[in-house]
Amino acid sequence: MQALIADGLSHTEIGRTLRISRATVKTHVNNLFAKTGARDRTGTVRYAYGAGIAQPPGTSVT
């Protein structure tokens, strides 16, 4: 889920990708906020980059 958030997908787009409801996405995103200590989506993206869960655009995977 964090990789999809890092890709800039909206709750609706994430739901379509994962075939879950928008409400379920919102619940999972809020759980990510709690687990990572983030206050917003930007904070979860920063966490995902730092943890190696997602790569910033323009970087290659080694």
CHARMM-style PDB file with segment names, atoms N, HN, CA, C and O in Angstrom:
ATOM      1  N   MET     1       0.829  -1.182   0.000  1.00  0.00      PROA
ATOM      2  CA  MET     1       0.000   0.000   0.000  1.00  0.00      PROA
ATOM      3  C   MET     1       0.874   1.246   0.000  1.00  0.00      PROA
ATOM      4  O   MET     1       0.564   2.211  -0.698  1.00  0.00      PROA
ATOM      5  N   GLN     2       1.973   1.243   0.779  1.00  0.00      PROA
ATOM      6  HN  GLN     2       2.224   0.458   1.345  1.00  0.00      PROA
ATOM      7  CA  GLN     2       2.820   2.424   0.821  1.00  0.00      PROA
ATOM      8  C   GLN     2       3.429   2.717  -0.542  1.00  0.00      PROA
ATOM      9  O   GLN     2       3.594   3.881  -0.907  1.00  0.00      PROA
ATOM     10  N   ALA     3       3.760   1.692  -1.289  1.00  0.00      PROA
ATOM     11  HN  ALA     3       3.626   0.747  -0.993  1.00  0.00      PROA
ATOM     12  CA  ALA     3       4.319   1.919  -2.629  1.00  0.00      PROA
ATOM     13  C   ALA     3       3.285   2.587  -3.523  1.00  0.00      PROA
ATOM     14  O   ALA     3       3.641   3.440  -4.337  1.00  0.00      PROA
ATOM     15  N   LEU     4       2.022   2.223  -3.395  1.00  0.00      PROA
ATOM     16  HN  LEU     4       1.733   1.530  -2.734  1.00  0.00      PROA
ATOM     17  CA  LEU     4       0.973   2.846  -4.195  1.00  0.00      PROA
ATOM     18  C   LEU     4       0.759   4.296  -3.777  1.00  0.00      PROA
ATOM     19  O   LEU     4       0.527   5.163  -4.620  1.00  0.00      PROA
ATOM     20  N   ILE     5       0.838   4.554  -2.489  1.00  0.00      PROA
ATOM     21  HN  ILE     5       1.027   3.850  -1.804  1.00  0.00      PROA
ATOM     22  CA  ILE     5       0.749   5.930  -2.010  1.00  0.00      PROA
ATOM     23  C   ILE     5       1.931   6.728  -2.554  1.00  0.00      PROA
ATOM     24  O   ILE     5       1.772   7.860  -3.011  1.00  0.00      PROA
ATOM     25  N   ALA     6       3.125   6.120  -2.497  1.00  0.00      PROA
ATOM     26  HN  ALA     6       3.254   5.201  -2.126  1.00  0.00      PROA
ATOM     27  CA  ALA     6       4.322   6.794  -3.002  1.00  0.00      PROA
ATOM     28  C   ALA     6       4.225   7.075  -4.496  1.00  0.00      PROA
ATOM     29  O   ALA     6       4.808   8.043  -4.984  1.00  0.00      PROA
ATOM     30  N   ASP     7       3.498   6.240  -5.220  1.00  0.00      PROA
ATOM     31  HN  ASP     7       3.025   5.454  -4.823  1.00  0.00      PROA
ATOM     32  CA  ASP     7       3.288   6.462  -6.648  1.00  0.00      PROA
ATOM     33  C   ASP     7       2.283   7.576  -6.915  1.00  0.00      PROA
ATOM     34  O   ASP     7       2.061   7.958  -8.064  1.00  0.00      PROA
ATOM     35  N   GLY     8       1.676   8.098  -5.845  1.00  0.00      PROA
ATOM     36  HN  GLY     8       1.857   7.788  -4.911  1.00  0.00      PROA
ATOM     37  CA  GLY     8       0.757   9.229  -5.990  1.00  0.00      PROA
ATOM     38  C   GLY     8      -0.681   8.851  -6.255  1.00  0.00      PROA
ATOM     39  O   GLY     8      -1.478   9.706  -6.640  1.00  0.00      PROA
ATOM     40  N   LEU     9      -1.039   7.580  -6.057  1.00  0.00      PROA
ATOM     41  HN  LEU     9      -0.391   6.886  -5.744  1.00  0.00      PROA
ATOM     42  CA  LEU     9      -2.404   7.148  -6.309  1.00  0.00      PROA
ATOM     43  C   LEU     9      -3.341   7.658  -5.221  1.00  0.00      PROA
ATOM     44  O   LEU     9      -2.966   7.744  -4.052  1.00  0.00      PROA
ATOM     45  N   SER    10      -4.563   7.995  -5.621  1.00  0.00      PROA
ATOM     46  HN  SER    10      -4.867   7.925  -6.571  1.00  0.00      PROA
ATOM     47  CA  SER    10      -5.592   8.424  -4.681  1.00  0.00      PROA
ATOM     48  C   SER    10      -6.177   7.194  -3.984  1.00  0.00      PROA
ATOM     49  O   SER    10      -5.899   6.056  -4.363  1.00  0.00      PROA
ATOM     50  N   HSD    11      -6.986   7.446  -2.966  1.00  0.00      PROA
ATOM     51  HN  HSD    11      -7.212   8.371  -2.658  1.00  0.00      PROA
ATOM     52  CA  HSD    11      -7.663   6.341  -2.285  1.00  0.00      PROA
ATOM     53  C   HSD    11      -8.486   5.529  -3.282  1.00  0.00      PROA
ATOM     54  O   HSD    11      -8.474   4.299  -3.244  1.00  0.00      PROA
ATOM     55  N   THR    12      -9.192   6.206  -4.161  1.00  0.00      PROA
ATOM     56  HN  THR    12      -9.202   7.206  -4.193  1.00  0.00      PROA
ATOM     57  CA  THR    12     -10.033   5.523  -5.143  1.00  0.00      PROA
ATOM     58  C   THR    12      -9.179   4.678  -6.085  1.00  0.00      PROA
ATOM     59  O   THR    12      -9.531   3.535  -6.375  1.00  0.00      PROA
ATOM     60  N   GLU    13      -8.068   5.223  -6.563  1.00  0.00      PROA
ATOM     61  HN  GLU    13      -7.783   6.152  -6.327  1.00  0.00      PROA
ATOM     62  CA  GLU    13      -7.190   4.494  -7.478  1.00  0.00      PROA
ATOM     63  C   GLU    13      -6.548   3.292  -6.794  1.00  0.00      PROA
ATOM     64  O   GLU    13      -6.416   2.230  -7.404  1.00  0.00      PROA
ATOM     65  N   ILE    14      -6.152   3.448  -5.540  1.00  0.00      PROA
ATOM     66  HN  ILE    14      -6.259   4.311  -5.045  1.00  0.00      PROA
ATOM     67  CA  ILE    14      -5.583   2.330  -4.788  1.00  0.00      PROA
ATOM     68  C   ILE    14      -6.637   1.239  -4.624  1.00  0.00      PROA
ATOM     69  O   ILE    14      -6.345   0.055  -4.792  1.00  0.00      PROA
ATOM     70  N   GLY    15      -7.860   1.642  -4.297  1.00  0.00      PROA
ATOM     71  HN  GLY    15      -8.097   2.604  -4.161  1.00  0.00      PROA
ATOM     72  CA  GLY    15      -8.943   0.671  -4.154  1.00  0.00      PROA
ATOM     73  C   GLY    15      -9.178  -0.117  -5.429  1.00  0.00      PROA
ATOM     74  O   GLY    15      -9.368  -1.333  -5.387  1.00  0.00      PROA
ATOM     75  N   ARG    16      -9.166   0.562  -6.551  1.00  0.00      PROA
ATOM     76  HN  ARG    16      -9.012   1.550  -6.586  1.00  0.00      PROA
ATOM     77  CA  ARG    16      -9.355  -0.130  -7.839  1.00  0.00      PROA
ATOM     78  C   ARG    16      -8.203  -1.086  -8.108  1.00  0.00      PROA
ATOM     79  O   ARG    16      -8.416  -2.209  -8.566  1.00  0.00      PROA
ATOM     80  N   THR    17      -6.985  -0.645  -7.824  1.00  0.00      PROA
ATOM     81  HN  THR    17      -6.812   0.267  -7.451  1.00  0.00      PROA
ATOM     82  CA  THR    17      -5.804  -1.476  -8.061  1.00  0.00      PROA
ATOM     83  C   THR    17      -5.839  -2.741  -7.208  1.00  0.00      PROA
ATOM     84  O   THR    17      -5.551  -3.835  -7.693  1.00  0.00      PROA
ATOM     85  N   LEU    18      -6.192  -2.581  -5.941  1.00  0.00      PROA
ATOM     86  HN  LEU    18      -6.426  -1.693  -5.547  1.00  0.00      PROA
ATOM     87  CA  LEU    18      -6.206  -3.712  -5.006  1.00  0.00      PROA
ATOM     88  C   LEU    18      -7.557  -4.428  -4.934  1.00  0.00      PROA
ATOM     89  O   LEU    18      -7.698  -5.451  -4.266  1.00  0.00      PROA
ATOM     90  N   ARG    19      -8.539  -3.870  -5.634  1.00  0.00      PROA
ATOM     91  HN  ARG    19      -8.424  -3.038  -6.177  1.00  0.00      PROA
ATOM     92  CA  ARG    19      -9.897  -4.419  -5.637  1.00  0.00      PROA
ATOM     93  C   ARG    19     -10.501  -4.477  -4.238  1.00  0.00      PROA
ATOM     94  O   ARG    19     -11.064  -5.485  -3.810  1.00  0.00      PROA
ATOM     95  N   ILE    20     -10.356  -3.346  -3.548  1.00  0.00      PROA
ATOM     96  HN  ILE    20      -9.899  -2.528  -3.896  1.00  0.00      PROA
ATOM     97  CA  ILE    20     -10.971  -3.169  -2.239  1.00  0.00      PROA
ATOM     98  C   ILE    20     -11.693  -1.831  -2.250  1.00  0.00      PROA
ATOM     99  O   ILE    20     -11.457  -1.003  -3.130  1.00  0.00      PROA
ATOM    100  N   SER    21     -12.565  -1.618  -1.286  1.00  0.00      PROA
ATOM    101  HN  SER    21     -12.757  -2.290  -0.571  1.00  0.00      PROA
ATOM    102  CA  SER    21     -13.340  -0.379  -1.265  1.00  0.00      PROA
ATOM    103  C   SER    21     -12.470   0.802  -0.844  1.00  0.00      PROA
ATOM    104  O   SER    21     -11.421   0.646  -0.220  1.00  0.00      PROA
ATOM    105  N   ARG    22     -12.949   1.984  -1.210  1.00  0.00      PROA
ATOM    106  HN  ARG    22     -13.802   2.111  -1.717  1.00  0.00      PROA
ATOM    107  CA  ARG    22     -12.257   3.222  -0.828  1.00  0.00      PROA
ATOM    108  C   ARG    22     -12.209   3.338   0.698  1.00  0.00      PROA
ATOM    109  O   ARG    22     -11.213   3.802   1.254  1.00  0.00      PROA
ATOM    110  N   ALA    23     -13.274   2.920   1.370  1.00  0.00      PROA
ATOM    111  HN  ALA    23     -14.083   2.543   0.918  1.00  0.00      PROA
ATOM    112  CA  ALA    23     -13.314   2.967   2.837  1.00  0.00      PROA
ATOM    113  C   ALA    23     -12.251   2.055   3.442  1.00  0.00      PROA
ATOM    114  O   ALA    23     -11.638   2.409   4.448  1.00  0.00      PROA
ATOM    115  N   THR    24     -12.027   0.894   2.847  1.00  0.00      PROA
ATOM    116  HN  THR    24     -12.526   0.607   2.029  1.00  0.00      PROA
ATOM    117  CA  THR    24     -10.999  -0.022   3.334  1.00  0.00      PROA
ATOM    118  C   THR    24      -9.621   0.588   3.133  1.00  0.00      PROA
ATOM    119  O   THR    24      -8.760   0.484   4.006  1.00  0.00      PROA
ATOM    120  N   VAL    25      -9.410   1.226   1.981  1.00  0.00      PROA
ATOM    121  HN  VAL    25     -10.110   1.311   1.272  1.00  0.00      PROA
ATOM    122  CA  VAL    25      -8.137   1.909   1.731  1.00  0.00      PROA
ATOM    123  C   VAL    25      -7.908   2.967   2.799  1.00  0.00      PROA
ATOM    124  O   VAL    25      -6.819   3.062   3.365  1.00  0.00      PROA
ATOM    125  N   LYS    26      -8.932   3.756   3.070  1.00  0.00      PROA
ATOM    126  HN  LYS    26      -9.817   3.678   2.610  1.00  0.00      PROA
ATOM    127  CA  LYS    26      -8.810   4.820   4.071  1.00  0.00      PROA
ATOM    128  C   LYS    26      -8.433   4.242   5.436  1.00  0.00      PROA
ATOM    129  O   LYS    26      -7.607   4.815   6.146  1.00  0.00      PROA
ATOM    130  N   THR    27      -9.028   3.128   5.797  1.00  0.00      PROA
ATOM    131  HN  THR    27      -9.700   2.663   5.220  1.00  0.00      PROA
ATOM    132  CA  THR    27      -8.700   2.466   7.068  1.00  0.00      PROA
ATOM    133  C   THR    27      -7.237   2.039   7.085  1.00  0.00      PROA
ATOM    134  O   THR    27      -6.532   2.266   8.069  1.00  0.00      PROA
ATOM    135  N   HSD    28      -6.783   1.423   6.001  1.00  0.00      PROA
ATOM    136  HN  HSD    28      -7.356   1.239   5.202  1.00  0.00      PROA
ATOM    137  CA  HSD    28      -5.392   0.974   5.935  1.00  0.00      PROA
ATOM    138  C   HSD    28      -4.426   2.154   5.970  1.00  0.00      PROA
ATOM    139  O   HSD    28      -3.391   2.087   6.632  1.00  0.00      PROA
ATOM    140  N   VAL    29      -4.753   3.223   5.270  1.00  0.00      PROA
ATOM    141  HN  VAL    29      -5.594   3.278   4.732  1.00  0.00      PROA
ATOM    142  CA  VAL    29      -3.891   4.415   5.268  1.00  0.00      PROA
ATOM    143  C   VAL    29      -3.809   4.989   6.684  1.00  0.00      PROA
ATOM    144  O   VAL    29      -2.727   5.355   7.142  1.00  0.00      PROA
ATOM    145  N   ASN    30      -4.934   5.069   7.369  1.00  0.00      PROA
ATOM    146  HN  ASN    30      -5.814   4.771   6.996  1.00  0.00      PROA
ATOM    147  CA  ASN    30      -4.918   5.569   8.753  1.00  0.00      PROA
ATOM    148  C   ASN    30      -4.102   4.657   9.661  1.00  0.00      PROA
ATOM    149  O   ASN    30      -3.423   5.140  10.567  1.00  0.00      PROA
ATOM    150  N   ASN    31      -4.159   3.347   9.432  1.00  0.00      PROA
ATOM    151  HN  ASN    31      -4.711   2.955   8.695  1.00  0.00      PROA
ATOM    152  CA  ASN    31      -3.334   2.412  10.201  1.00  0.00      PROA
ATOM    153  C   ASN    31      -1.851   2.640   9.911  1.00  0.00      PROA
ATOM    154  O   ASN    31      -1.018   2.538  10.811  1.00  0.00      PROA
ATOM    155  N   LEU    32      -1.521   2.950   8.645  1.00  0.00      PROA
ATOM    156  HN  LEU    32      -2.198   3.032   7.914  1.00  0.00      PROA
ATOM    157  CA  LEU    32      -0.133   3.260   8.304  1.00  0.00      PROA
ATOM    158  C   LEU    32       0.340   4.513   9.031  1.00  0.00      PROA
ATOM    159  O   LEU    32       1.475   4.570   9.505  1.00  0.00      PROA
ATOM    160  N   PHE    33      -0.529   5.513   9.116  1.00  0.00      PROA
ATOM    161  HN  PHE    33      -1.451   5.466   8.730  1.00  0.00      PROA
ATOM    162  CA  PHE    33      -0.177   6.727   9.854  1.00  0.00      PROA
ATOM    163  C   PHE    33       0.193   6.369  11.293  1.00  0.00      PROA
ATOM    164  O   PHE    33       1.207   6.831  11.817  1.00  0.00      PROA
ATOM    165  N   ALA    34      -0.626   5.556  11.913  1.00  0.00      PROA
ATOM    166  HN  ALA    34      -1.449   5.180  11.487  1.00  0.00      PROA
ATOM    167  CA  ALA    34      -0.393   5.179  13.307  1.00  0.00      PROA
ATOM    168  C   ALA    34       0.893   4.368  13.456  1.00  0.00      PROA
ATOM    169  O   ALA    34       1.667   4.609  14.382  1.00  0.00      PROA
ATOM    170  N   LYS    35       1.129   3.417  12.563  1.00  0.00      PROA
ATOM    171  HN  LYS    35       0.500   3.221  11.810  1.00  0.00      PROA
ATOM    172  CA  LYS    35       2.296   2.536  12.683  1.00  0.00      PROA
ATOM    173  C   LYS    35       3.602   3.231  12.360  1.00  0.00      PROA
ATOM    174  O   LYS    35       4.639   2.897  12.934  1.00  0.00      PROA
ATOM    175  N   THR    36       3.570   4.196  11.447  1.00  0.00      PROA
ATOM    176  HN  THR    36       2.728   4.468  10.981  1.00  0.00      PROA
ATOM    177  CA  THR    36       4.801   4.867  11.042  1.00  0.00      PROA
ATOM    178  C   THR    36       5.028   6.180  11.781  1.00  0.00      PROA
ATOM    179  O   THR    36       6.103   6.772  11.689  1.00  0.00      PROA
ATOM    180  N   GLY    37       4.030   6.625  12.501  1.00  0.00      PROA
ATOM    181  HN  GLY    37       3.156   6.145  12.576  1.00  0.00      PROA
ATOM    182  CA  GLY    37       4.137   7.903  13.193  1.00  0.00      PROA
ATOM    183  C   GLY    37       3.949   9.091  12.259  1.00  0.00      PROA
ATOM    184  O   GLY    37       4.218  10.234  12.629  1.00  0.00      PROA
ATOM    185  N   ALA    38       3.485   8.813  11.050  1.00  0.00      PROA
ATOM    186  HN  ALA    38       3.266   7.885  10.750  1.00  0.00      PROA
ATOM    187  CA  ALA    38       3.277   9.880  10.072  1.00  0.00      PROA
ATOM    188  C   ALA    38       1.978  10.614  10.374  1.00  0.00      PROA
ATOM    189  O   ALA    38       1.041  10.048  10.937  1.00  0.00      PROA
ATOM    190  N   ARG    39       1.942  11.903   9.982  1.00  0.00      PROA
ATOM    191  HN  ARG    39       2.703  12.363   9.524  1.00  0.00      PROA
ATOM    192  CA  ARG    39       0.731  12.693  10.177  1.00  0.00      PROA
ATOM    193  C   ARG    39      -0.069  12.833   8.890  1.00  0.00      PROA
ATOM    194  O   ARG    39      -1.228  13.246   8.903  1.00  0.00      PROA
ATOM    195  N   ASP    40       0.578  12.479   7.768  1.00  0.00      PROA
ATOM    196  HN  ASP    40       1.520  12.143   7.757  1.00  0.00      PROA
ATOM    197  CA  ASP    40      -0.092  12.626   6.483  1.00  0.00      PROA
ATOM    198  C   ASP    40       0.534  11.667   5.467  1.00  0.00      PROA
ATOM    199  O   ASP    40       1.467  10.929   5.782  1.00  0.00      PROA
ATOM    200  N   ARG    41      -0.006  11.695   4.230  1.00  0.00      PROA
ATOM    201  HN  ARG    41      -0.764  12.294   3.975  1.00  0.00      PROA
ATOM    202  CA  ARG    41       0.490  10.797   3.184  1.00  0.00      PROA
ATOM    203  C   ARG    41       1.961  11.048   2.866  1.00  0.00      PROA
ATOM    204  O   ARG    41       2.701  10.112   2.566  1.00  0.00      PROA
ATOM    205  N   THR    42       2.380  12.299   2.932  1.00  0.00      PROA
ATOM    206  HN  THR    42       1.779  13.059   3.176  1.00  0.00      PROA
ATOM    207  CA  THR    42       3.778  12.621   2.661  1.00  0.00      PROA
ATOM    208  C   THR    42       4.699  11.923   3.649  1.00  0.00      PROA
ATOM    209  O   THR    42       5.764  11.430   3.277  1.00  0.00      PROA
ATOM    210  N   GLY    43       4.287  11.884   4.901  1.00  0.00      PROA
ATOM    211  HN  GLY    43       3.422  12.285   5.203  1.00  0.00      PROA
ATOM    212  CA  GLY    43       5.078  11.201   5.918  1.00  0.00      PROA
ATOM    213  C   GLY    43       5.191   9.712   5.660  1.00  0.00      PROA
ATOM    214  O   GLY    43       6.245   9.122   5.900  1.00  0.00      PROA
ATOM    215  N   THR    44       4.127   9.095   5.176  1.00  0.00      PROA
ATOM    216  HN  THR    44       3.271   9.574   4.982  1.00  0.00      PROA
ATOM    217  CA  THR    44       4.192   7.666   4.869  1.00  0.00      PROA
ATOM    218  C   THR    44       5.085   7.414   3.662  1.00  0.00      PROA
ATOM    219  O   THR    44       5.761   6.388   3.596  1.00  0.00      PROA
ATOM    220  N   VAL    45       5.094   8.337   2.709  1.00  0.00      PROA
ATOM    221  HN  VAL    45       4.544   9.171   2.763  1.00  0.00      PROA
ATOM    222  CA  VAL    45       5.972   8.195   1.542  1.00  0.00      PROA
ATOM    223  C   VAL    45       7.435   8.294   1.987  1.00  0.00      PROA
ATOM    224  O   VAL    45       8.272   7.493   1.569  1.00  0.00      PROA
ATOM    225  N   ARG    46       7.732   9.269   2.826  1.00  0.00      PROA
ATOM    226  HN  ARG    46       7.052   9.919   3.166  1.00  0.00      PROA
ATOM    227  CA  ARG    46       9.104   9.401   3.336  1.00  0.00      PROA
ATOM    228  C   ARG    46       9.519   8.134   4.076  1.00  0.00      PROA
ATOM    229  O   ARG    46      10.649   7.670   3.923  1.00  0.00      PROA
ATOM    230  N   TYR    47       8.618   7.571   4.875  1.00  0.00      PROA
ATOM    231  HN  TYR    47       7.700   7.948   4.999  1.00  0.00      PROA
ATOM    232  CA  TYR    47       8.907   6.326   5.590  1.00  0.00      PROA
ATOM    233  C   TYR    47       9.172   5.196   4.596  1.00  0.00      PROA
ATOM    234  O   TYR    47      10.128   4.437   4.755  1.00  0.00      PROA
ATOM    235  N   ALA    48       8.324   5.086   3.570  1.00  0.00      PROA
ATOM    236  HN  ALA    48       7.547   5.702   3.441  1.00  0.00      PROA
ATOM    237  CA  ALA    48       8.474   4.021   2.566  1.00  0.00      PROA
ATOM    238  C   ALA    48       9.818   4.134   1.849  1.00  0.00      PROA
ATOM    239  O   ALA    48      10.473   3.120   1.612  1.00  0.00      PROA
ATOM    240  N   TYR    49      10.237   5.348   1.502  1.00  0.00      PROA
ATOM    241  HN  TYR    49       9.705   6.173   1.695  1.00  0.00      PROA
ATOM    242  CA  TYR    49      11.538   5.533   0.858  1.00  0.00      PROA
ATOM    243  C   TYR    49      12.660   5.117   1.802  1.00  0.00      PROA
ATOM    244  O   TYR    49      13.585   4.411   1.401  1.00  0.00      PROA
ATOM    245  N   GLY    50      12.577   5.549   3.042  1.00  0.00      PROA
ATOM    246  HN  GLY    50      11.826   6.123   3.368  1.00  0.00      PROA
ATOM    247  CA  GLY    50      13.620   5.228   4.018  1.00  0.00      PROA
ATOM    248  C   GLY    50      13.719   3.751   4.337  1.00  0.00      PROA
ATOM    249  O   GLY    50      14.804   3.238   4.612  1.00  0.00      PROA
ATOM    250  N   ALA    51      12.586   3.065   4.301  1.00  0.00      PROA
ATOM    251  HN  ALA    51      11.705   3.481   4.078  1.00  0.00      PROA
ATOM    252  CA  ALA    51      12.549   1.636   4.616  1.00  0.00      PROA
ATOM    253  C   ALA    51      12.801   0.768   3.387  1.00  0.00      PROA
ATOM    254  O   ALA    51      12.874  -0.457   3.493  1.00  0.00      PROA
ATOM    255  N   GLY    52      12.935   1.398   2.226  1.00  0.00      PROA
ATOM    256  HN  GLY    52      12.876   2.392   2.139  1.00  0.00      PROA
ATOM    257  CA  GLY    52      13.175   0.627   0.992  1.00  0.00      PROA
ATOM    258  C   GLY    52      11.932  -0.027   0.428  1.00  0.00      PROA
ATOM    259  O   GLY    52      12.032  -0.898  -0.436  1.00  0.00      PROA
ATOM    260  N   ILE    53      10.752   0.379   0.903  1.00  0.00      PROA
ATOM    261  HN  ILE    53      10.671   1.087   1.604  1.00  0.00      PROA
ATOM    262  CA  ILE    53       9.501  -0.181   0.425  1.00  0.00      PROA
ATOM    263  C   ILE    53       9.155   0.373  -0.958  1.00  0.00      PROA
ATOM    264  O   ILE    53       8.557  -0.318  -1.784  1.00  0.00      PROA
ATOM    265  N   ALA    54       9.537   1.617  -1.195  1.00  0.00      PROA
ATOM    266  HN  ALA    54      10.022   2.178  -0.524  1.00  0.00      PROA
ATOM    267  CA  ALA    54       9.307   2.281  -2.474  1.00  0.00      PROA
ATOM    268  C   ALA    54      10.559   3.057  -2.863  1.00  0.00      PROA
ATOM    269  O   ALA    54      11.369   3.417  -2.008  1.00  0.00      PROA
ATOM    270  N   GLN    55      10.706   3.309  -4.146  1.00  0.00      PROA
ATOM    271  HN  GLN    55      10.048   3.017  -4.840  1.00  0.00      PROA
ATOM    272  CA  GLN    55      11.840   4.067  -4.653  1.00  0.00      PROA
ATOM    273  C   GLN    55      11.372   5.409  -5.188  1.00  0.00      PROA
ATOM    274  O   GLN    55      10.343   5.479  -5.859  1.00  0.00      PROA
ATOM    275  N   PRO    56      12.109   6.476  -4.904  1.00  0.00      PROA
ATOM    276  CA  PRO    56      11.750   7.776  -5.484  1.00  0.00      PROA
ATOM    277  C   PRO    56      11.787   7.704  -7.009  1.00  0.00      PROA
ATOM    278  O   PRO    56      12.569   6.941  -7.575  1.00  0.00      PROA
ATOM    279  N   PRO    57      10.954   8.487  -7.668  1.00  0.00      PROA
ATOM    280  CA  PRO    57      10.959   8.492  -9.133  1.00  0.00      PROA
ATOM    281  C   PRO    57      12.341   8.847  -9.669  1.00  0.00      PROA
ATOM    282  O   PRO    57      13.032   9.711  -9.130  1.00  0.00      PROA
ATOM    283  N   GLY    58      12.726   8.165 -10.738  1.00  0.00      PROA
ATOM    284  HN  GLY    58      12.165   7.463 -11.177  1.00  0.00      PROA
ATOM    285  CA  GLY    58      14.012   8.442 -11.375  1.00  0.00      PROA
ATOM    286  C   GLY    58      15.189   7.705 -10.784  1.00  0.00      PROA
ATOM    287  O   GLY    58      16.322   7.879 -11.234  1.00  0.00      PROA
ATOM    288  N   THR    59      14.937   6.877  -9.774  1.00  0.00      PROA
ATOM    289  HN  THR    59      14.018   6.736  -9.408  1.00  0.00      PROA
ATOM    290  CA  THR    59      16.042   6.099  -9.208  1.00  0.00      PROA
ATOM    291  C   THR    59      15.956   4.669  -9.721  1.00  0.00      PROA
ATOM    292  O   THR    59      14.869   4.162  -9.998  1.00  0.00      PROA
ATOM    293  N   SER    60      17.085   4.039  -9.842  1.00  0.00      PROA
ATOM    294  HN  SER    60      17.969   4.451  -9.617  1.00  0.00      PROA
ATOM    295  CA  SER    60      17.084   2.661 -10.318  1.00  0.00      PROA
ATOM    296  C   SER    60      17.184   1.719  -9.139  1.00  0.00      PROA
ATOM    297  O   SER    60      17.770   2.046  -8.107  1.00  0.00      PROA
ATOM    298  N   VAL    61      16.608   0.554  -9.307  1.00  0.00      PROA
ATOM    299  HN  VAL    61      16.132   0.288 -10.146  1.00  0.00      PROA
ATOM    300  CA  VAL    61      16.653  -0.477  -8.272  1.00  0.00      PROA
ATOM    301  C   VAL    61      17.920  -1.265  -8.470  1.00  0.00      PROA
ATOM    302  O   VAL    61      18.206  -1.715  -9.579  1.00  0.00      PROA
ATOM    303  N   THR    62      18.707  -1.444  -7.383  1.00  0.00      PROA
ATOM    304  HN  THR    62      18.474  -1.078  -6.482  1.00  0.00      PROA
ATOM    305  CA  THR    62      19.951  -2.188  -7.477  1.00  0.00      PROA
ATOM    306  C   THR    62      19.834  -3.523  -6.837  1.00  0.00      PROA
ATOM    307  OT1 THR    62      20.798  -4.288  -6.824  1.00  0.00      PROA
TER     308      THR     62
END
